[in-house]
Amino acid sequence: MNTTLLLLGIGTQELLFIALIILLLFGGKKIPELMKGLGKGVKNFKDGMNGMDEDPKDTNEKKEEVASNEKKEK
């Protein structure tokens, strides 16, 4: 982690300064909600990237199978 921070030119003082600004802008109660939203966004992004590995034709066929199975159950 230190090498990443060094490559970006961000040190401890800069990180503390950024954290202080975020705290002042959003307040202590809003920060957990922001982090929760950020976490969901990262998860959705990763899921989307993993979904790109699949063949789109396979995905469409799977959706059609699920739809036909749902119709049969009704």
C-alpha positions in Angstrom: 0.0 0.0 0.0 2.9 2.4 0.7 4.3 1.9 -2.8 0.9 2.9 -4.2 0.7 6.0 -2.1 4.3 6.9 -3.0 3.7 6.5 -6.7 0.7 8.8 -6.5 2.6 11.3 -4.4 0.1 11.1 -1.6 1.5 11.1 1.9 0.1 10.8 5.4 -0.5 14.6 5.7 -2.4 14.7 2.4 -4.6 11.7 3.4 -5.4 13.3 6.7 -6.3 16.6 5.0 -8.5 14.8 2.5 -10.3 12.9 5.3 -10.8 16.2 7.2 -12.4 17.9 4.2 -14.7 14.9 3.6 -15.7 15.0 7.2 -16.5 18.7 7.0 -18.4 18.4 3.8 -20.6 15.4 4.6 -20.6 15.2 8.3 -20.1 12.1 10.5 -23.5 10.6 9.9 -23.4 10.7 6.2 -20.0 9.1 5.7 -21.2 5.5 6.4 -23.9 5.9 3.8 -21.4 7.1 1.3 -19.1 4.2 2.0 -21.9 1.8 1.7 -22.9 3.2 -1.7 -19.3 3.2 -2.8 -19.0 -0.5 -1.8 -22.1 -1.4 -3.8 -20.8 0.4 -6.8 -17.5 -1.4 -6.6 -19.3 -4.7 -6.3 -21.5 -4.0 -9.3 -18.5 -3.0 -11.3 -16.7 -6.2 -10.5 -19.8 -8.3 -11.2 -20.1 -6.5 -14.5 -16.5 -7.2 -15.4 -16.9 -10.8 -14.5 -20.0 -11.0 -16.7 -18.0 -9.7 -19.7 -16.0 -12.9 -19.7 -19.2 -14.9 -20.6 -20.4 -15.1 -24.1 -23.4 -12.9 -24.7 -25.1 -15.6 -26.7 -24.8 -18.0 -23.7 -26.3 -15.3 -21.4 -29.3 -14.7 -23.7 -29.9 -18.5 -24.0 -29.9 -18.8 -20.2 -32.4 -15.9 -19.9 -34.6 -17.6 -22.5 -34.5 -20.9 -20.6 -35.4 -19.2 -17.3 -38.3 -17.4 -19.0 -39.6 -20.5 -20.6 -39.3 -22.4 -17.3 -41.3 -19.7 -15.5 -44.0 -19.9 -18.2 -44.2 -23.7 -17.8 -44.6 -23.3 -14.0 -47.6 -21.0 -14.4 
